[in-house]
């Protein structure tokens, strides 16, 4: 780098500016060349036109930008990016990712005091619980949203959603009351969300066996869904009509509408709608005496519901609060890592810019002085990260001493069945979906999985085993008298990691412990890498920096300096 800097100082600025890289034809490369405002406008365009794949790419890039302290405008763009990422994943039925992004949006909302978005976030988080048929939790979020909502148009969705949860609970009168209030407000807003209101109104009449009224309002809802090009609502209306015709024993009409709904749902990966349609098709085949077909449709229904519902994330409101607090802590650590990376990049660009502007004025000694100053600042930033990592290790050790076996118990509560005739909306334009990855199947019971997880964690605490370079998931399986499939399943399900990441976490922690030995003359970075089980230094380097945020050499030197200071 120093030689490169000297050459650039001696050369004409025209030479520097002439060395531009050729334009990257890759789509991501093009987007990265846009300014923050241009990227935001581009993302909004693709979002409005339902091009969700491209919108996801743009909004993810926006969330990687780092605003200066107090830059409310940029923070607002990042918050909206998180909000829309959550909304898109919600339409994809990926509720875990959707909730994660809503929490990130909520964290930014607290910084910039965006009440409207905060209300919308609570409403949409309630929507997630509504889709999972956890209506009491959903109501709590709706009421929290209602208490701070200042937008009359948003009240339409809130009242409609409250009506939907009341209907699922069997409170038809209360449901009709909320839906009628929402329809009055909708009229003042040019029939906003009318397709959703009509659908829920039809569901109320269907619940009371008033089939003529239900049929009329489903047809009206279908008309408005198509007029507003809300594909998900159209698919739901078609499925609801199929269910209605089945109830009145018009099987041919029921199959017609269910098949139309399935075409839209399959094309757009609307998993909830597909699941409900499979359940209706199972009932239809059973009524016709086709028990084999009925069983096939029911198995498809159960498979989709299992892939959509994630009990690990939605077990209770308390779990959400814990995740919210953890997200705050993680955000602080991420900011430290980002700050170090920014300063590292800033150092590089500062050298070039200062060399161009002051090439005629600065001497070689002046340039080196600037580099030393910047390196000192960068070193301080990394030292903060080292201190934070040491603190985290100490806290982790304390937690390890007091943790209880039941802390790792996997809970899989039985999930209730969602009703196809109710609908909950995140936003008027947030209607698309992508395939959700299914959990691997496992024949172990929950009790057996919990016992296996405990044995895995106990085994991983044995550093002499995990630091063997030949240690692998197969050897772990042999030690536990289990097999690779079960161990991989339990680690993925309980800790959301693959085995390689899981093992690296333990090995890097052991490396950090070795670095903190006062007898540091005994170790080198290479020897530590070998002692903790890494076969190559490069693998150790990348794993160490990914987990701690700093290189192993810097971490080792910093720990030596701290140890020497305390000894002195």
C-alpha positions in Angstrom: 0.0 0.0 0.0 2.8 2.4 0.8 4.6 1.8 -2.5 1.3 2.4 -4.3 0.8 5.6 -2.4 4.2 6.9 -3.3 3.6 6.1 -7.0 0.3 7.9 -7.0 1.8 11.0 -5.3 4.4 11.2 -8.1 1.9 10.7 -10.9 -0.4 13.3 -12.5 -4.0 13.3 -11.1 -5.2 12.7 -14.6 -3.5 9.4 -14.5 -5.3 8.5 -11.3 -8.7 9.6 -12.6 -8.1 7.7 -15.9 -7.8 4.4 -14.2 -11.5 3.6 -13.9 -12.8 0.1 -13.8 -15.1 -1.0 -16.6 -18.8 -0.9 -15.7 -20.0 -4.0 -14.0 -22.8 -5.5 -16.1 -24.1 -7.5 -13.2 -27.4 -6.0 -11.9 -26.1 -5.7 -8.3 -23.1 -3.9 -9.5 -25.3 -1.4 -11.3 -27.4 -0.8 -8.3 -24.3 -0.3 -6.1 -23.3 2.6 -8.3 -26.5 4.5 -7.6 -26.7 7.2 -4.9 -28.7 6.4 -1.8 -31.6 8.5 -3.1 -31.5 6.9 -6.6 -31.4 3.5 -5.0 -34.3 4.3 -2.8 -36.4 5.6 -5.7 -35.5 2.5 -7.7 -36.5 0.2 -4.9 -39.8 2.0 -4.5 -40.5 1.7 -8.2 -40.0 -2.1 -8.2 -42.0 -2.4 -4.9 -45.0 -0.5 -6.4 -44.9 -2.6 -9.5 -44.8 -5.9 -7.5 -41.3 -6.8 -8.8 -40.4 -8.1 -5.4 -37.2 -9.9 -6.3 -35.6 -6.7 -7.5 -37.1 -4.7 -4.7 -35.6 -7.1 -2.2 -32.1 -6.6 -3.8 -32.4 -2.8 -3.6 -33.8 -2.6 -0.1 -31.1 -5.0 1.2 -28.4 -2.7 -0.4 -30.0 0.3 1.3 -29.9 -1.3 4.7 -26.1 -1.8 4.3 -25.6 2.0 4.1 -24.3 3.6 7.3 -25.8 7.0 8.2 -23.9 9.6 10.1 -25.2 10.4 13.6 -28.3 12.5 13.5 -28.9 11.9 9.8 -32.7 11.5 10.2 -33.4 11.4 6.4 -31.0 8.4 5.8 -32.2 6.7 9.0 -35.8 7.1 7.7 -34.9 5.4 4.4 -33.2 2.5 6.2 -36.3 2.1 8.5 -38.6 2.1 5.5 -36.3 -0.5 3.8 -36.5 -2.8 6.8 -40.3 -2.3 6.9 -40.8 -3.2 3.2 -38.4 -6.1 3.4 -40.5 -7.4 6.3 -43.7 -6.8 4.3 -42.4 -8.6 1.2 -41.3 -11.6 3.3 -44.7 -11.6 5.0 -46.4 -11.9 1.6 -44.0 -14.8 0.9 -45.2 -16.5 4.1 -41.7 -16.4 5.5 -42.9 -15.1 8.9 -39.6 -15.6 10.7 -37.7 -13.3 8.4 -40.7 -10.9 8.3 -40.7 -10.6 12.0 -36.9 -10.1 12.2 -37.1 -7.2 9.8 -40.1 -5.7 11.6 -38.0 -5.7 14.8 -35.1 -4.0 13.0 -37.5 -1.4 11.6 -38.9 -0.8 15.1 -35.4 -0.3 16.5 -34.8 2.5 14.0 -38.3 3.9 14.6 -37.3 4.5 18.3 -34.4 6.6 17.2 -36.3 8.9 14.8 -39.8 8.9 16.5 -41.8 7.7 13.4 -45.2 7.1 15.0 -47.1 6.2 11.8 -44.6 3.5 10.9 -44.4 2.3 14.5 -48.2 1.8 14.5 -48.0 0.0 11.2 -45.2 -2.3 12.5 -47.3 -3.3 15.5 -50.3 -3.9 13.3 -48.3 -6.1 10.9 -46.7 -8.1 13.7 -50.2 -8.7 14.9 -50.9 -9.9 11.3 -48.2 -12.6 11.7 -49.8 -14.0 14.8 -53.2 -13.8 13.1 -52.0 -16.0 10.3 -50.7 -18.4 12.9 -54.2 -18.4 14.5 -52.8 -17.0 17.8 -55.6 -14.5 18.0 -55.2 -13.3 21.6 -51.6 -12.3 20.9 -52.7 -10.7 17.6 -55.3 -8.6 19.4 -52.7 -7.3 21.8 -50.6 -5.9 18.9 -53.6 -4.5 17.2 -54.7 -2.7 20.3 -51.1 -1.3 20.8 -51.2 -0.1 17.2 -54.6 1.4 17.6 -53.5 3.3 20.7 -50.8 5.3 18.8 -52.4 5.3 15.3 -52.9 8.8 13.9 -53.8 7.9 10.3 -57.5 7.3 9.5 -56.7 5.2 6.5 -54.7 2.8 8.7 -57.7 2.5 11.0 -59.5 0.8 8.1 -57.0 -2.1 8.3 -56.8 -2.1 12.1 -60.6 -2.4 12.4 -60.8 -4.9 9.6 -58.1 -7.1 11.3 -59.8 -6.8 14.7 -63.0 -7.9 13.0 -61.2 -10.9 11.4 -59.8 -12.0 14.8 -63.2 -11.7 16.4 -64.7 -13.8 13.7 -62.1 -16.6 14.2 -63.0 -16.5 17.9 -66.6 -17.0 17.0 -67.7 -13.4 18.0 -69.7 -12.7 14.9 -71.5 -9.6 16.3 -68.3 -8.0 17.4 -66.7 -8.9 14.1 -69.5 -7.2 12.1 -69.3 -4.1 14.3 -65.6 -3.6 13.6 -66.0 -4.4 9.9 -68.9 -2.0 9.5 -66.9 0.8 11.2 -64.0 0.1 8.8 -66.4 0.3 5.8 -67.6 3.8 6.9 -64.0 5.0 7.1 -63.2 3.3 3.7 -66.0 5.3 2.0 -64.2 8.5 3.0 -61.0 7.2 1.4 -62.4 6.2 -2.0 -63.2 2.7 -0.9 -59.7 1.9 0.3 -59.2 -1.8 1.1 -62.8 -2.5 0.2 -61.9 -5.9 -1.3 -60.6 -7.0 2.1 -63.6 -5.6 4.0 -66.1 -7.3 1.7 -64.3 -10.6 2.0 -64.4 -10.6 5.8 -68.1 -9.4 5.7 -68.9 -12.4 3.5 -67.1 -14.7 6.0 -69.3 -13.4 8.7 -72.5 -14.3 6.7 -71.0 -17.6 5.9 -70.4 -18.3 9.5 -74.1 -17.7 10.2 -75.1 -19.9 7.3 -76.5 -17.0 5.3 -75.1 -18.3 2.1 -76.9 -16.0 -0.3 -75.4 -12.9 1.4 -72.1 -14.6 1.7 -72.0 -15.5 -2.0 -72.9 -11.9 -2.9 -70.2 -10.3 -0.9 -67.5 -12.8 -2.0 -68.4 -12.0 -5.6 -68.1 -8.3 -4.8 -64.8 -8.8 -3.1 -63.5 -10.8 -6.1 -64.6 -8.0 -8.4 -62.7 -5.3 -6.4 -59.7 -7.5 -6.0 -59.4 -7.9 -9.8 -60.1 -4.2 -10.3 -57.3 -3.2 -7.9 -55.0 -6.0 -9.3 -54.5 -7.5 -5.8 -53.6 -11.0 -6.8 -53.4 -12.5 -3.3 -56.9 -11.2 -2.4 -58.2 -12.6 -5.6 -56.8 -16.0 -4.8 -58.3 -15.9 -1.3 -61.7 -14.9 -2.7 -61.7 -17.7 -5.2 -60.7 -20.2 -2.5 -63.5 -18.9 -0.2 -66.1 -19.3 -3.0 -64.9 -22.9 -3.4 -65.3 -23.5 0.3 -68.8 -21.9 0.2 -70.0 -24.0 -2.7 -68.7 -27.1 -0.9 -70.8 -26.2 2.1 -73.9 -26.0 0.0 -72.9 -29.3 -1.7 -72.3 -27.9 -5.2 -69.1 -29.9 -5.7 -68.5 -29.1 -9.4 -68.6 -25.3 -8.6 -66.5 -25.8 -5.6 -63.8 -27.6 -7.6 -63.9 -24.9 -10.3 -63.2 -22.1 -7.9 -60.6 -24.0 -5.9 -58.7 -24.9 -9.0 -58.7 -21.2 -10.1 -57.4 -20.2 -6.7 -54.7 -22.9 -6.8 -53.4 -21.6 -10.2 -52.9 -18.1 -8.7 -51.5 -19.4 -5.5 -49.1 -21.8 -7.2 -47.9 -19.2 -9.6 -47.2 -16.7 -6.8 -46.3 -19.2 -4.1 -49.1 -18.2 -1.7 -48.5 -21.0 0.7 -51.3 -20.2 3.2 -53.8 -20.2 0.4 -52.5 -23.4 -1.1 -52.7 -25.1 2.3 -56.3 -24.0 2.9 -57.3 -25.1 -0.6 -55.7 -28.5 0.0 -57.7 -28.9 3.1 -60.9 -28.1 1.3 -60.0 -30.5 -1.6 -59.4 -33.2 1.1 -62.9 -32.7 2.4 -64.4 -32.7 -1.1 -62.7 -36.0 -2.0 -63.7 -37.5 1.3 -67.4 -36.5 0.6 -67.1 -38.3 -2.7 -65.7 -41.5 -1.1 -62.2 -41.0 -2.6 -60.3 -41.7 0.7 -57.0 -42.2 -1.0 -57.1 -38.8 -2.7 -58.5 -37.2 0.4 -55.5 -38.5 2.4 -53.1 -37.2 -0.3 -54.6 -33.7 -0.1 -54.5 -33.7 3.7 -50.9 -34.7 3.7 -50.1 -31.8 1.3 -52.0 -29.5 3.6 -50.1 -30.6 6.7 -46.7 -30.4 4.9 -47.4 -26.8 3.9 -48.7 -25.8 7.4 -45.6 -27.3 9.0 -43.3 -25.3 6.6 -45.2 -22.0 7.2 -45.5 -22.1 11.0 -42.3 -21.8 13.1 -43.1 -22.5 16.7 -39.6 -21.5 17.7 -40.3 -17.9 16.8 -43.9 -17.5 17.8 -44.2 -19.3 21.1 -45.3 -16.2 23.1 -45.2 -12.5 23.4 -42.4 -12.9 26.0 -40.3 -14.6 23.4 -40.8 -11.7 21.0 -39.7 -9.3 23.8 -36.6 -11.3 24.4 -35.8 -11.3 20.7 -36.4 -7.5 20.7 -33.8 -7.0 23.5 -31.3 -9.3 21.9 -31.7 -7.4 18.6 -30.8 -4.2 20.5 -27.6 -5.8 21.8 -26.6 -7.3 18.5 -27.2 -4.0 16.8 -24.7 -2.3 19.1 -22.1 -5.0 18.3 -22.8 -4.7 14.6 -22.3 -0.9 14.8 -18.9 -1.4 16.3 -17.9 -3.8 13.6 -19.2 -1.5 10.9 -17.4 1.4 12.5 -14.1 -0.4 12.3 -14.7 -1.4 8.7 -15.7 2.2 7.8 -12.6 3.6 9.3 -10.5 1.0 7.5 -12.0 2.0 4.2 -11.8 5.7 5.1 -8.1 5.3 5.7 -7.5 3.9 2.2 -9.6 6.6 0.4 -8.1 9.4 2.6 -4.6 8.4 1.4 -5.7 8.7 -2.2 -7.8 11.9 -1.9 -5.2 13.7 0.1 -2.5 12.6 -2.3 -4.4 14.0 -5.3 -5.3 17.3 -3.6 -2.1 18.1 -1.8 0.5 16.2 -4.0 2.3 19.5 -4.8 2.3 20.6 -1.1 2.7 17.5 1.1 6.1 15.9 1.7 6.7 12.3 2.1 7.0 12.8 5.9 3.6 14.6 6.0 1.9 11.7 4.2 3.4 9.1 6.5 2.3 11.2 9.5 -1.3 11.2 8.2 -1.1 7.4 7.7 0.2 6.9 11.3 -2.6 9.0 12.7 -5.3 7.1 10.8 -3.7 3.8 11.7 -3.8 4.8 15.4 -7.5 5.6 15.1 -8.2 2.4 13.4 -6.2 0.5 16.0 -8.3 2.1 18.8 -11.5 1.0 17.0 -10.2 -2.6 16.8 -9.1 -2.4 20.4 -12.7 -1.5 21.4 -13.8 -4.6 19.5 -11.2 -6.7 21.3 -12.4 -5.4 24.7 -16.0 -6.1 23.8 -15.0 -9.7 22.8 -13.3 -10.2 26.1 -16.3 -8.9 28.0 -18.5 -11.2 25.9 -16.3 -14.2 26.7 -16.5 -13.4 30.4 -20.3 -13.1 30.3 -20.5 -16.3 28.3 -18.5 -18.1 30.9 -20.8 -16.9 33.6 -23.9 -17.9 31.7 -22.3 -21.3 31.0 -21.8 -21.8 34.7 -25.4 -21.0 35.6 -27.3 -22.4 32.5 -29.8 -25.1 33.1 -30.4 -28.1 30.9 -33.9 -26.9 30.2 -32.6 -23.7 28.6 -32.0 -25.8 25.4 -35.3 -27.6 25.3 -37.0 -27.5 21.9 -40.7 -26.6 22.2 -43.0 -27.6 19.4 -46.6 -26.6 20.5 -49.4 -27.9 18.5 -50.5 -25.2 16.0 -54.1 -24.4 15.4 -55.7 -24.6 12.0 -56.1 -21.3 10.1 -59.5 -20.6 8.6 -59.5 -19.8 4.9 -62.5 -17.5 5.1 -60.8 -14.8 7.1 -58.1 -12.5 5.7 -55.5 -10.2 7.2 -53.6 -7.6 5.2 -50.2 -6.1 5.8 -50.6 -3.3 3.2 -52.5 -2.5 0.0 -49.6 -3.2 -2.3 -47.7 -5.8 -0.4 -49.0 -8.9 -2.1 -46.5 -11.5 -3.4 -44.8 -14.6 -2.1 -41.7 -16.9 -2.5 -41.1 -20.5 -1.5 -40.3 -21.1 2.2 -37.6 -23.7 3.0 -39.0 -26.7 4.9 -37.5 -28.0 8.1 -35.8 -31.3 7.6 -37.9 -34.2 8.9 -36.7 -36.2 11.9 -38.1 -39.3 13.5 -36.9 -38.4 17.0 -39.5 -37.2 19.5 -39.1 -33.8 21.1 -37.8 -35.4 24.3 -35.2 -37.4 22.4 -34.2 -34.3 20.5 -33.8 -32.3 23.8 -31.7 -35.1 25.3 -29.5 -35.3 22.2 -29.0 -31.5 22.2 -27.8 -31.7 25.8 -25.4 -34.5 25.0 -24.1 -32.5 22.0 -23.5 -29.4 24.1 -21.8 -31.4 26.9 -19.5 -33.1 24.3 -18.6 -29.8 22.7 -17.4 -28.5 26.0 -14.6 -31.0 25.8 -11.8 -29.0 24.1 -9.5 -32.0 23.7 -12.2 -33.5 21.4 -13.3 -30.6 19.4 -9.8 -29.2 18.9 -8.8 -32.4 17.2 -8.2 -31.5 13.5 -10.0 -34.7 12.4 -13.1 -34.0 14.5 -16.2 -34.0 12.4 -19.9 -34.4 12.6 -19.4 -38.1 11.9 -17.1 -38.5 14.9 -19.4 -36.5 17.1 -22.2 -38.9 16.0 -19.9 -41.9 16.9 -19.1 -40.5 20.3 -22.8 -40.0 21.1 -23.9 -43.3 19.6 -26.2 -41.3 17.3 -26.1 -40.5 13.5 -25.2 -37.5 11.4 -28.7 -36.8 10.3 -30.1 -36.5 13.8 -27.2 -34.3 15.1 -27.4 -32.0 12.0 -31.2 -31.7 12.5 -31.0 -30.9 16.2 -28.2 -28.3 15.8 -30.0 -26.5 12.9 -33.3 -26.5 14.7 -32.1 -25.5 18.1 -29.3 -23.1 17.2 -30.0 -22.0 13.6 -26.5 -23.0 12.5 -24.9 -25.7 10.4 -22.4 -27.9 12.1 -19.3 -26.1 10.6 -20.4 -22.7 12.0 -21.3 -24.4 15.3 -17.9 -26.1 15.6 -16.0 -22.9 14.6 -17.7 -20.9 17.3 -16.3 -23.3 20.0 -12.8 -23.4 18.4 -12.5 -19.6 18.1 -13.6 -19.3 21.8 -10.8 -21.7 22.7 -8.4 -19.7 20.6 -9.4 -16.5 22.4 -8.8 -18.2 25.7 -5.3 -19.4 24.6 -4.5 -15.8 23.5 -5.3 -14.6 27.0 -2.7 -16.9 28.6 -0.1 -14.7 30.4 2.6 -17.0 29.2 2.2 -15.7 25.7 5.8 -16.6 24.8 4.5 -20.1 24.6 2.2 -19.5 21.7 2.1 -18.0 18.2 -0.9 -17.3 16.1 -0.1 -20.3 13.8 0.3 -22.6 16.8 -2.9 -21.5 18.3 -4.7 -22.2 15.0 -3.3 -25.7 15.0 -4.1 -26.3 18.7 -7.7 -25.5 18.2 -8.1 -27.8 15.3 -7.8 -25.7 12.1 -5.9 -27.5 9.4 -5.1 -24.2 7.5 -4.2 -20.7 8.7 -6.5 -19.1 6.1 -9.5 -21.1 7.4 -8.7 -20.0 11.0 -8.2 -16.4 9.9 -11.5 -16.0 8.1 -13.4 -17.8 10.9 -11.8 -15.7 13.6 -12.5 -12.4 11.9 -16.1 -13.4 11.1 -16.8 -14.2 14.7 -14.8 -11.5 16.5 -14.6 -8.7 13.9 -10.8 -8.4 14.1 -7.9 -10.5 12.7 -6.3 -13.1 15.0 -2.9 -11.3 14.8 -4.4 -8.0 16.0 -6.3 -9.8 18.7 -3.2 -11.7 19.9 -1.1 -8.5 20.0 -3.8 -6.6 21.8 -4.1 -9.2 24.5 -0.3 -9.3 24.9 -0.2 -5.6 25.3 -3.0 -5.7 28.0 -1.2 -8.6 29.8 2.1 -6.7 29.8 0.4 -3.6 31.1 -1.1 -5.4 34.1 2.1 -7.3 34.8 4.0 -4.0 34.8 
